[in-house]
Amino acid sequence: MIMNRASDLKQKEVVNLGDGRRLGFISDVEIDLENGKVDAIVIPGSGRLLGFIGKDSQMVIPWEKIKKIGEDIVLVELDERFMRKFFD
């Protein structure tokens, strides 16, 4: 799948390959403006209402952790230590 815009990533659901957990939907991307590359995807924390109101936590997943981008889903491979930061 070829993407031309950051908006192509937004609103895709992110699933962790390690445990099958649905992590949420991409709300934003972090871009390295010097190199013109996407550095990470951002998922709002679970306490947020529509990504705007509530807890200020967010999950920032480095681009290197993305294994596959499909039509509706992004598959990532996150280790247990990374997951504990957000779900414990």
N, C-alpha and C positions, 0 to 999 in steps of 0.2 A: 504494500500500500504506500503510495507516494502522497506526502502532505505538502501543501504549499503555504499554509498559514498556521499560526499558533491557534487560531480559532478552530482549526480542524481537530485539535486535541481536546478542547474544552467540552465539557459535558459527557465525556466518555467515562464509563465506570472502570475503576481500577480493582483488579483481583490479584491477590498474592498466590503465586504458584505453590509455595511451601505448605500452606494449610487450607487453601481454597477460600480464605476470608475475603469478603467484599469490603474494600476499604473506603469506598465512597466515589464521588465523581470529581473529576479534575475541574478546579475552579480558576486556576491560573498557571502560568509557566514562568520560570526564571530564565532570563536570557543573558548570555555573555555578549554584551554589545561590541566589545573589541573584536571578538572572533566570529560574531554572528551565529552562535550556536545556542541551542536550548541546553541549559545546565540541569534543570530539574522541573518536575511537575509538582503542583501544590494541590492538596486536598484539604478542605476545611475540617477542623476538629469536630468530633461528634456532638459537642454541645452547642453547635451553632444552628441557628434557624435560617435556612436558605443561604447559608454562607455569610450572613451579615451580622446577626445579633447573637450574643452569647459569649462563650469562652473565646479567648484570643488564640487558642492553640490551633496549629495547623500542621499537617504532615507534609514535609518537603522530601520528595523522593528523587534522589540523584538519577540523571539520565541513564547512567551505566546500569542501573537496576532494572530498567525496562527490557523485557525479553521479547515481547511481541505486541504489535499494535494492530488491532482488528477494526472492523467497521464500528462497533459499539463498545468494545472492551479493550483495556490495556492490561497486559499480563506483566507483573513485576515479580522479582525474586528477592524477598526481604528476609534476613535472618531473624532468629528469635529475639536476639538482643535489640534490634531495631524495633521490632513489633512491641516489645515490652514497654518501650518509652511512651507509647501511645495508648496501649490497651490494659495496662495494669494500674 
